[in-house]
Amino acid sequence: MASQTNNTPHLHVAIIGSGPAGFYTAQALFRARPDIQIDLYERLPSPFGLVRSGVAPDHQKLKRPIQLYEQIASHTNFNLIANVTVGVDLPIAALSQHYHAVVLAKGTESGRLMNIPGEHLSGCHSATAFVGWYNGHPDFRDHVFDLSHENAIIVGQGNVAIDVCRILTKTVDELRHTDIAEHALDALAESRIRQVYLVGRRGPVQAKFTYQELKELTELSACILQTSAEELILNPASEAELAKRDSATRGRVRNYETLTKFAIESLSTKPRRCTLRFLLSPIKLMGNQQLQQVVFERNHLTGPVSQQTALGTGEYETIDCGLLLSSIGYHGTPMTGVPFDSAQGIIPNQQGRVLDHD
Ligand SMILES: Cc1cc2nc3c(=O)[nH]c(=O)nc-3n(C[C@H](O)[C@H](O)[C@H](O)COP(=O)(O)OP(=O)(O)OC[C@H]3O[C@@H](n4cnc5c(N)ncnc54)[C@H](O)[C@@H]3O)c2cc1C
């Protein structure tokens, strides 16, 4: 045990959540006060949050921080208390009484809803559930994803959307040597999906994915990338965004150059196709219990440079599909006994300190 210094009492801190936020908090506290006692509570049987169950199974290198977390966890004054859901198994008030400080590092666990008619249809899921399923997260392991349809749509154009697209379009041989869960590999081996649409409400310059992720989509052995020349035409504000000279723009320029290379009809014989579509917002999902079609409204961009928003044009397009995965961001979930701002999906706080109910 570390010894007490300057007669100051041991500080005893509880951290809720064993993802990166929880572990880096523990690291910072140990650096500031090596004699501090830390109990880290985790609701799942195993630690590391989304580094374990979010990061794509074919991106093993990105899981390297786990080595550091294991080092932090080996500190004599560190306890991991797994399989305990704070707010359910253990009231937050009880923790507050027994610790000098309680740190909430519980992540944002649910996918944002699209809030459109038909979202309840079978075949419509959040990317959160799909990612959890292929990563073996206990909450999602038993979910069933019907991969028997030819067309799938992913709504959203961030890196999570690209991860999901890659998993749907890689061959079993490409996936076999990754960290993918066995049940997901078996199901994907039977997949009949041939066409994946990756749809964004704004244009190619505003898409959130990084160049590295986009590049990987161009390198798949059995899937060709495609874009539409018409949707790559930029308005003056988007041209100005692309002409900026900051580091974020360099990535956007590379994205745009890559996308333009795939705007011609390809003669590829690859059996799968991933089509990036821009300036489309889903407004309605259709089907009789099972999802069959998605109606999109075409958008145009409006507003000043770097703050452009998508505005519906009143033109519509319908795409057939049996599987839709929405990947439009994450939303926190409330914890009993802790204030919660349900509109923003966050714990209200001022510079990290939780604000009281009133
Ligand atoms: C699909 C996906 C891919 C990603 N890929 C990358 C990537 O390649 N590179 C990158 O840098 N970032 C990536 N990220 C982002 C990164 O994973 C997150 O930013 C990071 O994990 C957030 O850390 P966190 O500690 O806040 O939350 P989390 O990692 O979500 O950890 C929160 C932990 O708290 C636990 N918890 C929740 N509620 C309770 C409770 N009541 N009691 C006890 N425990 C609780 C949860 O079980 C979880 O273990 C990805 C995210 C996703 C979703």
The ligand as a MOL file (V3000), in Angstrom:
LIG
                    3D

  0  0  0     0  0            999 V3000
M  V30 BEGIN CTAB
M  V30 COUNTS 53 58 0 0 0
M  V30 BEGIN ATOM
M  V30 1 C -18.7230 2.0620 -33.1990 0
M  V30 2 C -17.7130 2.9670 -32.5750 0
M  V30 3 C -16.4270 2.9770 -33.0840 0
M  V30 4 C -15.4850 3.8210 -32.5260 0
M  V30 5 N -14.2400 3.8070 -33.0390 0
M  V30 6 C -13.3090 4.6310 -32.5160 0
M  V30 7 C -11.9950 4.6470 -33.0250 0
M  V30 8 O -11.6950 3.9200 -33.9590 0
M  V30 9 N -11.0890 5.4980 -32.4570 0
M  V30 10 C -11.4440 6.3270 -31.4200 0
M  V30 11 O -10.6010 7.0930 -30.9240 0
M  V30 12 N -12.6850 6.3350 -30.9230 0
M  V30 13 C -13.6150 5.5130 -31.4510 0
M  V30 14 N -14.8740 5.5310 -30.9630 0
M  V30 15 C -15.2000 6.4740 -29.8890 0
M  V30 16 C -14.7470 5.9580 -28.5270 0
M  V30 17 O -15.0150 4.5820 -28.4060 0
M  V30 18 C -15.5070 6.7400 -27.4610 0
M  V30 19 O -15.2700 8.1150 -27.6630 0
M  V30 20 C -15.0360 6.3780 -26.0630 0
M  V30 21 O -15.1500 4.9890 -25.8360 0
M  V30 22 C -15.8740 7.1260 -25.0320 0
M  V30 23 O -15.3500 6.8010 -23.7800 0
M  V30 24 P -16.2210 6.8560 -22.4620 0
M  V30 25 O -15.3550 6.3400 -21.3780 0
M  V30 26 O -16.8120 8.2100 -22.3190 0
M  V30 27 O -17.4780 5.8950 -22.7040 0
M  V30 28 P -17.5860 4.3400 -22.9660 0
M  V30 29 O -16.4300 3.8250 -23.7320 0
M  V30 30 O -18.9420 4.1400 -23.5270 0
M  V30 31 O -17.5330 3.6960 -21.5050 0
M  V30 32 C -18.5670 3.8760 -20.5660 0
M  V30 33 C -18.6140 2.6680 -19.6560 0
M  V30 34 O -19.5350 2.9430 -18.6030 0
M  V30 35 C -20.2700 1.7720 -18.3270 0
M  V30 36 N -21.5180 2.1640 -17.6640 0
M  V30 37 C -22.5770 2.7980 -18.2160 0
M  V30 38 N -23.5330 2.9970 -17.3010 0
M  V30 39 C -23.0710 2.4900 -16.1360 0
M  V30 40 C -23.6220 2.3930 -14.8280 0
M  V30 41 N -24.8270 2.8870 -14.5410 0
M  V30 42 N -22.8880 1.7840 -13.8650 0
M  V30 43 C -21.6470 1.2880 -14.1460 0
M  V30 44 N -21.0940 1.3510 -15.3780 0
M  V30 45 C -21.7910 1.9540 -16.3590 0
M  V30 46 C -20.4730 1.1560 -19.7000 0
M  V30 47 O -20.8030 -0.2220 -19.6220 0
M  V30 48 C -19.1130 1.4050 -20.3370 0
M  V30 49 O -18.2200 0.3400 -20.0940 0
M  V30 50 C -15.8400 4.6820 -31.4680 0
M  V30 51 C -17.1360 4.6650 -30.9540 0
M  V30 52 C -18.0650 3.8170 -31.5000 0
M  V30 53 C -19.4530 3.7960 -30.9480 0
M  V30 END ATOM
M  V30 BEGIN BOND
M  V30 1 1 1 2
M  V30 2 1 2 3
M  V30 3 2 2 52
M  V30 4 2 3 4
M  V30 5 1 4 5
M  V30 6 1 4 50
M  V30 7 2 5 6
M  V30 8 1 6 7
M  V30 9 1 6 13
M  V30 10 2 7 8
M  V30 11 1 7 9
M  V30 12 1 9 10
M  V30 13 2 10 11
M  V30 14 1 10 12
M  V30 15 2 12 13
M  V30 16 1 13 14
M  V30 17 1 14 15
M  V30 18 1 14 50
M  V30 19 1 15 16
M  V30 20 1 16 17
M  V30 21 1 16 18
M  V30 22 1 18 19
M  V30 23 1 18 20
M  V30 24 1 20 21
M  V30 25 1 20 22
M  V30 26 1 22 23
M  V30 27 1 23 24
M  V30 28 2 24 25
M  V30 29 1 24 26
M  V30 30 1 24 27
M  V30 31 1 27 28
M  V30 32 2 28 29
M  V30 33 1 28 30
M  V30 34 1 28 31
M  V30 35 1 31 32
M  V30 36 1 32 33
M  V30 37 1 33 34
M  V30 38 1 33 48
M  V30 39 1 34 35
M  V30 40 1 35 36
M  V30 41 1 35 46
M  V30 42 1 36 37
M  V30 43 1 36 45
M  V30 44 2 37 38
M  V30 45 1 38 39
M  V30 46 1 39 40
M  V30 47 2 39 45
M  V30 48 1 40 41
M  V30 49 2 40 42
M  V30 50 1 42 43
M  V30 51 2 43 44
M  V30 52 1 44 45
M  V30 53 1 46 47
M  V30 54 1 46 48
M  V30 55 1 48 49
M  V30 56 2 50 51
M  V30 57 1 51 52
M  V30 58 1 52 53
M  V30 END BOND
M  V30 END CTAB
M  END
